[in-house]
Amino acid sequence: MRDAAVRLAALVILLVATLGAVPVQAGDPAAGRKKAPMCQACHGLDGLSKTPDAPNLAGQNEFYLLKALKDFRTGARKSEQMSMIAPSLEEGDVADLAAYYSSIKISVTPP
């Protein structure tokens, strides 16, 4: 029983530490759509990648996009293309772009 309590406490601490790592800032999807043309060459305005080495952003989790963009901005995450673009983004730009791309509805049809 004590083992389970220790594991639960460790899990709670890990969860709190992870959530605190990237403060969630509410972005504006409409403002993000206006800023999306800078992403369009690789990721497409619709969030569907136009190049094989750029991921699709449409429908991606907003928290994930926020963290990824912030990590590219600080250099914690590396990418030749993103390392040139991300540092120019303001905090509000990051939140707006994440809100925009996460708001795009996608559908998947299994084979």
ChimeraX commands (.cxc) that place a marker at each C-alpha (Angstrom):
marker #1 position 0.00,0.00,0.00 radius 0.5
marker #1 position 2.80,2.41,0.86 radius 0.5
marker #1 position 4.46,1.61,-2.48 radius 0.5
marker #1 position 1.32,2.63,-4.34 radius 0.5
marker #1 position 1.09,5.90,-2.40 radius 0.5
marker #1 position 4.72,6.74,-3.19 radius 0.5
marker #1 position 4.17,5.99,-6.88 radius 0.5
marker #1 position 1.03,8.12,-6.94 radius 0.5
marker #1 position 2.84,11.02,-5.25 radius 0.5
marker #1 position 5.69,10.76,-7.77 radius 0.5
marker #1 position 3.21,10.76,-10.64 radius 0.5
marker #1 position 1.45,13.85,-9.29 radius 0.5
marker #1 position 4.77,15.68,-8.87 radius 0.5
marker #1 position 5.80,14.73,-12.41 radius 0.5
marker #1 position 2.46,15.88,-13.80 radius 0.5
marker #1 position 2.62,19.23,-11.99 radius 0.5
marker #1 position 6.23,19.78,-13.11 radius 0.5
marker #1 position 5.36,18.95,-16.71 radius 0.5
marker #1 position 2.32,21.22,-16.82 radius 0.5
marker #1 position 4.30,24.03,-15.25 radius 0.5
marker #1 position 7.06,23.78,-17.86 radius 0.5
marker #1 position 5.06,25.58,-20.55 radius 0.5
marker #1 position 2.54,28.11,-19.33 radius 0.5
marker #1 position -0.64,27.85,-21.34 radius 0.5
marker #1 position -1.46,31.12,-23.00 radius 0.5
marker #1 position -4.80,31.40,-24.74 radius 0.5
marker #1 position -4.22,32.12,-28.39 radius 0.5
marker #1 position -6.57,33.60,-30.95 radius 0.5
marker #1 position -7.18,31.25,-33.91 radius 0.5
marker #1 position -8.30,34.16,-36.15 radius 0.5
marker #1 position -5.09,36.07,-35.40 radius 0.5
marker #1 position -3.10,32.88,-35.96 radius 0.5
marker #1 position -4.69,32.43,-39.39 radius 0.5
marker #1 position -3.48,35.92,-40.33 radius 0.5
marker #1 position 0.04,34.99,-39.21 radius 0.5
marker #1 position 0.02,31.54,-40.87 radius 0.5
marker #1 position 1.30,32.66,-44.30 radius 0.5
marker #1 position 4.83,32.64,-42.84 radius 0.5
marker #1 position 4.33,28.90,-42.25 radius 0.5
marker #1 position 2.58,28.18,-45.53 radius 0.5
marker #1 position 5.60,27.32,-47.68 radius 0.5
marker #1 position 6.33,24.21,-45.61 radius 0.5
marker #1 position 3.21,23.48,-43.57 radius 0.5
marker #1 position 0.54,24.86,-45.92 radius 0.5
marker #1 position -2.06,27.45,-44.95 radius 0.5
marker #1 position -4.40,24.57,-44.22 radius 0.5
marker #1 position -1.80,22.92,-41.97 radius 0.5
marker #1 position -1.19,20.06,-44.38 radius 0.5
marker #1 position 2.49,19.84,-45.18 radius 0.5
marker #1 position 3.60,20.66,-48.71 radius 0.5
marker #1 position 7.07,19.18,-48.22 radius 0.5
marker #1 position 8.11,15.70,-47.07 radius 0.5
marker #1 position 10.32,16.94,-44.22 radius 0.5
marker #1 position 7.74,19.25,-42.60 radius 0.5
marker #1 position 5.02,17.83,-40.35 radius 0.5
marker #1 position 1.30,18.43,-40.73 radius 0.5
marker #1 position 0.09,20.92,-38.14 radius 0.5
marker #1 position -3.67,20.76,-38.77 radius 0.5
marker #1 position -5.52,19.35,-35.79 radius 0.5
marker #1 position -2.35,18.96,-33.72 radius 0.5
marker #1 position -2.66,19.37,-29.95 radius 0.5
marker #1 position -2.37,23.05,-28.98 radius 0.5
marker #1 position -0.17,22.36,-25.94 radius 0.5
marker #1 position 2.22,20.34,-28.12 radius 0.5
marker #1 position 2.43,23.13,-30.70 radius 0.5
marker #1 position 3.05,25.74,-27.99 radius 0.5
marker #1 position 5.86,23.70,-26.48 radius 0.5
marker #1 position 7.43,22.87,-29.84 radius 0.5
marker #1 position 7.44,26.50,-30.99 radius 0.5
marker #1 position 8.81,27.72,-27.67 radius 0.5
marker #1 position 11.54,25.07,-27.79 radius 0.5
marker #1 position 12.48,26.08,-31.35 radius 0.5
marker #1 position 12.62,29.72,-30.20 radius 0.5
marker #1 position 14.99,28.96,-27.33 radius 0.5
marker #1 position 17.08,26.43,-29.24 radius 0.5
marker #1 position 16.05,23.54,-26.97 radius 0.5
marker #1 position 14.68,21.89,-30.11 radius 0.5
marker #1 position 16.67,22.00,-33.35 radius 0.5
marker #1 position 15.57,22.27,-36.97 radius 0.5
marker #1 position 17.40,24.04,-39.75 radius 0.5
marker #1 position 14.26,25.74,-41.03 radius 0.5
marker #1 position 12.53,26.38,-37.72 radius 0.5
marker #1 position 15.72,27.71,-36.12 radius 0.5
marker #1 position 15.62,30.56,-38.64 radius 0.5
marker #1 position 11.90,31.33,-38.29 radius 0.5
marker #1 position 10.95,30.66,-34.67 radius 0.5
marker #1 position 13.21,33.24,-32.97 radius 0.5
marker #1 position 11.33,36.02,-34.78 radius 0.5
marker #1 position 8.01,34.94,-33.25 radius 0.5
marker #1 position 6.63,36.87,-30.30 radius 0.5
marker #1 position 4.90,35.04,-27.42 radius 0.5
marker #1 position 1.52,36.11,-28.78 radius 0.5
marker #1 position 2.41,34.84,-32.26 radius 0.5
marker #1 position 3.27,31.43,-30.82 radius 0.5
marker #1 position -0.02,31.20,-28.94 radius 0.5
marker #1 position -2.06,32.41,-31.91 radius 0.5
marker #1 position -0.42,30.02,-34.37 radius 0.5
marker #1 position -0.86,27.09,-31.99 radius 0.5
marker #1 position -4.53,28.02,-31.48 radius 0.5
marker #1 position -5.09,28.33,-35.24 radius 0.5
marker #1 position -3.48,25.06,-36.31 radius 0.5
marker #1 position -5.05,23.11,-33.43 radius 0.5
marker #1 position -8.50,24.47,-34.38 radius 0.5
marker #1 position -8.36,23.05,-37.91 radius 0.5
marker #1 position -10.64,20.05,-38.09 radius 0.5
marker #1 position -9.25,17.00,-39.82 radius 0.5
marker #1 position -10.73,13.63,-40.57 radius 0.5
marker #1 position -9.05,10.31,-40.99 radius 0.5
marker #1 position -10.40,7.45,-43.00 radius 0.5
marker #1 position -8.95,4.08,-42.03 radius 0.5
marker #1 position -7.88,1.87,-44.94 radius 0.5
marker link #1:1,2 radius 0.2
marker link #1:2,3 radius 0.2
marker link #1:3,4 radius 0.2
marker link #1:4,5 radius 0.2
marker link #1:5,6 radius 0.2
marker link #1:6,7 radius 0.2
marker link #1:7,8 radius 0.2
marker link #1:8,9 radius 0.2
marker link #1:9,10 radius 0.2
marker link #1:10,11 radius 0.2
marker link #1:11,12 radius 0.2
marker link #1:12,13 radius 0.2
marker link #1:13,14 radius 0.2
marker link #1:14,15 radius 0.2
marker link #1:15,16 radius 0.2
marker link #1:16,17 radius 0.2
marker link #1:17,18 radius 0.2
marker link #1:18,19 radius 0.2
marker link #1:19,20 radius 0.2
marker link #1:20,21 radius 0.2
marker link #1:21,22 radius 0.2
marker link #1:22,23 radius 0.2
marker link #1:23,24 radius 0.2
marker link #1:24,25 radius 0.2
marker link #1:25,26 radius 0.2
marker link #1:26,27 radius 0.2
marker link #1:27,28 radius 0.2
marker link #1:28,29 radius 0.2
marker link #1:29,30 radius 0.2
marker link #1:30,31 radius 0.2
marker link #1:31,32 radius 0.2
marker link #1:32,33 radius 0.2
marker link #1:33,34 radius 0.2
marker link #1:34,35 radius 0.2
marker link #1:35,36 radius 0.2
marker link #1:36,37 radius 0.2
marker link #1:37,38 radius 0.2
marker link #1:38,39 radius 0.2
marker link #1:39,40 radius 0.2
marker link #1:40,41 radius 0.2
marker link #1:41,42 radius 0.2
marker link #1:42,43 radius 0.2
marker link #1:43,44 radius 0.2
marker link #1:44,45 radius 0.2
marker link #1:45,46 radius 0.2
marker link #1:46,47 radius 0.2
marker link #1:47,48 radius 0.2
marker link #1:48,49 radius 0.2
marker link #1:49,50 radius 0.2
marker link #1:50,51 radius 0.2
marker link #1:51,52 radius 0.2
marker link #1:52,53 radius 0.2
marker link #1:53,54 radius 0.2
marker link #1:54,55 radius 0.2
marker link #1:55,56 radius 0.2
marker link #1:56,57 radius 0.2
marker link #1:57,58 radius 0.2
marker link #1:58,59 radius 0.2
marker link #1:59,60 radius 0.2
marker link #1:60,61 radius 0.2
marker link #1:61,62 radius 0.2
marker link #1:62,63 radius 0.2
marker link #1:63,64 radius 0.2
marker link #1:64,65 radius 0.2
marker link #1:65,66 radius 0.2
marker link #1:66,67 radius 0.2
marker link #1:67,68 radius 0.2
marker link #1:68,69 radius 0.2
marker link #1:69,70 radius 0.2
marker link #1:70,71 radius 0.2
marker link #1:71,72 radius 0.2
marker link #1:72,73 radius 0.2
marker link #1:73,74 radius 0.2
marker link #1:74,75 radius 0.2
marker link #1:75,76 radius 0.2
marker link #1:76,77 radius 0.2
marker link #1:77,78 radius 0.2
marker link #1:78,79 radius 0.2
marker link #1:79,80 radius 0.2
marker link #1:80,81 radius 0.2
marker link #1:81,82 radius 0.2
marker link #1:82,83 radius 0.2
marker link #1:83,84 radius 0.2
marker link #1:84,85 radius 0.2
marker link #1:85,86 radius 0.2
marker link #1:86,87 radius 0.2
marker link #1:87,88 radius 0.2
marker link #1:88,89 radius 0.2
marker link #1:89,90 radius 0.2
marker link #1:90,91 radius 0.2
marker link #1:91,92 radius 0.2
marker link #1:92,93 radius 0.2
marker link #1:93,94 radius 0.2
marker link #1:94,95 radius 0.2
marker link #1:95,96 radius 0.2
marker link #1:96,97 radius 0.2
marker link #1:97,98 radius 0.2
marker link #1:98,99 radius 0.2
marker link #1:99,100 radius 0.2
marker link #1:100,101 radius 0.2
marker link #1:101,102 radius 0.2
marker link #1:102,103 radius 0.2
marker link #1:103,104 radius 0.2
marker link #1:104,105 radius 0.2
marker link #1:105,106 radius 0.2
marker link #1:106,107 radius 0.2
marker link #1:107,108 radius 0.2
marker link #1:108,109 radius 0.2
marker link #1:109,110 radius 0.2
marker link #1:110,111 radius 0.2
view
